[in-house]
Amino acid sequence: QVQLLESGGGLVQAGGSLRLSCTVSGRASSRYAMGWFRQAPGKEREFVAAISLSGGRTYYADSVKGRFTISRDNAKNTVYLQMNSLKPEDAAVYYCATRPYSTGSSVPAEYDYWGQGTQVTVSS
């Protein structure tokens, strides 16, 4: 069974940084793009960032562009989300997901497997 496991979430003060990790296991092929999404209480799940299978192409939501960086290490079956200059509005449960294509997208429905999420809390 395919499993995605996020880690690295926690409590951070506004302006601080966190690095999230997501490891993928149980998948026969690593030929997939990956994305990060987040969901705050009372809000819809929203796109954060995506990365192609090779890591050569990245895509960011305007709200995080310039502050967040997505990367992947295929040898470790891991995708990362480096989050800098965190704002209170960044607080959410962050989910990683796989998309069975070479490139990522901002559409949640296009992703086939999801992690359980990791909580990011940003204090003012």
Helices and strands as residue ranges (DSSP letters): E 3-7, E 10-13, E 18-25, E 33-39, E 46-51, E 58-60, E 68-73, G 74-76, E 78-83, G 88-90, E 92-99, G 108-110, E 113-114, E 118-123
